[in-house]
Amino acid sequence: MDKNEIKNILPHREPMLLLDDVVLQDGISIGSYTIRGDEFFLQGHFPGNPVVPGVILCEMMAQSSCLLVSTDNMQPGEEYTPYFTGLNKVRFKNKVLPGDTVKFYCSLISKKEPFYFIKGEGFVNETLCVSGELSFAVINSASST
């Protein structure tokens, strides 16, 4: 799924759309993003030593997770909004720098609709950089207005 296909599912838009592509296979969402170096979040984090902030890595992992849950019981033509409800057991293991491609592997732990609980891990090459458990409420956009 390319960026345009992702936009058909996620409500995020630039500069907050933080995925380049996603593959859904065998109940796993594999999302990736290449850090170009000119992103808004690197402008002050840190001058002369750009490092992707941990909260941005969590957002990237969350977006990949939402693409996984979007395929679960969603009716064609209906719009859903994923609301981030929690982060647990988040760990940052290695830095992510300009030029790196981060690949996120997200899988469903459990669900109790409208809540979804997901385990995610982000890697650069084969090195673990971030991991955590995420939760979302996925709400039909028409019913939330």
C-alpha positions in Angstrom: 0.0 0.0 0.0 1.5 3.3 -1.0 1.1 6.7 0.5 -2.1 7.5 -1.5 -3.7 4.2 -0.5 -2.7 4.9 3.1 -4.5 8.3 2.9 -7.7 6.4 1.9 -7.7 4.8 5.4 -5.8 7.1 7.8 -7.1 10.7 8.5 -3.5 11.9 8.8 -2.0 14.3 6.2 1.4 15.9 5.7 3.4 16.7 7.8 1.8 14.2 10.2 1.5 11.3 7.8 4.6 9.4 8.9 4.5 6.3 6.7 5.8 5.8 3.2 4.3 2.4 2.6 2.6 -0.5 4.4 2.2 -4.2 3.7 -0.5 -6.2 5.4 0.3 -9.9 5.6 -0.7 -12.8 7.9 -2.3 -10.5 10.5 0.8 -8.2 10.7 1.1 -4.6 9.5 4.6 -3.8 8.2 5.0 -0.1 7.8 8.1 1.8 6.8 9.3 5.4 6.7 12.6 6.7 5.5 14.0 9.7 7.5 14.9 12.3 4.9 16.5 14.8 7.3 14.3 17.8 6.5 11.3 16.7 8.7 9.8 19.3 11.1 10.6 17.2 14.1 14.3 17.2 13.4 14.6 21.1 13.2 15.2 21.4 16.9 15.9 17.8 18.0 18.9 18.4 18.1 20.7 21.2 16.2 23.8 19.7 14.6 22.9 16.2 15.9 19.4 15.3 14.4 17.8 12.3 16.2 14.2 11.2 15.6 12.2 11.9 18.9 10.8 8.9 20.7 7.3 10.3 20.6 7.5 10.5 16.8 8.7 6.9 16.6 5.6 6.0 18.7 3.4 7.9 16.3 4.9 6.1 13.3 4.3 2.8 15.0 0.7 3.9 15.9 -0.1 4.8 12.2 1.2 1.4 11.1 -1.0 -0.2 13.8 -4.1 1.7 12.7 -3.8 0.3 9.2 -3.9 -3.2 10.7 -7.1 -2.5 12.7 -8.7 -0.8 9.7 -9.0 -4.1 8.0 -10.9 -5.6 10.9 -14.7 -5.4 10.6 -14.6 -2.1 8.7 -17.4 -1.7 6.2 -16.5 -0.4 2.7 -17.4 3.3 2.3 -17.6 4.0 6.0 -15.0 6.2 7.6 -13.4 5.4 10.9 -11.1 7.5 13.1 -8.5 5.7 15.2 -8.0 7.5 18.6 -4.8 6.7 20.4 -5.8 5.6 24.0 -2.6 4.3 25.5 1.0 3.3 25.3 2.5 0.7 27.6 5.9 -0.9 28.0 7.5 1.5 25.5 11.3 1.1 25.2 13.8 3.0 23.1 16.8 0.8 22.3 18.7 2.7 19.5 18.7 6.1 17.8 17.0 6.7 14.5 18.9 9.1 12.3 18.5 10.9 8.9 19.0 8.4 6.1 17.6 5.5 8.2 14.5 3.5 7.1 12.4 2.4 10.1 10.3 -0.7 9.6 7.5 -1.3 12.0 6.0 -4.7 12.7 2.6 -4.5 14.4 0.3 -7.3 15.5 -3.0 -7.5 17.3 -2.8 -8.7 20.9 -6.5 -8.5 21.6 -9.7 -6.5 21.0 -12.8 -5.5 22.8 -14.6 -3.3 20.3 -14.1 -0.5 19.9 -10.8 -1.0 21.6 -7.8 -2.7 19.9 -4.5 -3.6 21.7 -1.4 -4.0 19.6 2.2 -5.0 20.0 4.7 -3.0 17.9 8.4 -3.0 17.2 10.4 -0.7 15.0 13.7 -1.7 13.4 16.4 0.0 11.4 18.0 -2.8 9.3 17.7 -5.6 11.9 18.4 -3.5 15.0 15.5 -3.0 17.4 15.0 0.8 18.0 11.5 1.0 19.6 9.0 -1.4 21.0 5.7 -1.1 22.9 2.1 -1.9 23.3 -0.5 0.5 21.9 -4.2 0.8 22.3 -6.8 2.5 20.2 -10.5 3.3 20.1 -11.7 2.9 16.5 -14.9 5.0 16.0 -17.1 5.3 13.0 -16.6 9.0 12.0 -20.3 9.4 11.2 -21.4 8.5 14.7 -18.8 10.7 16.4 -20.1 14.0 15.0 
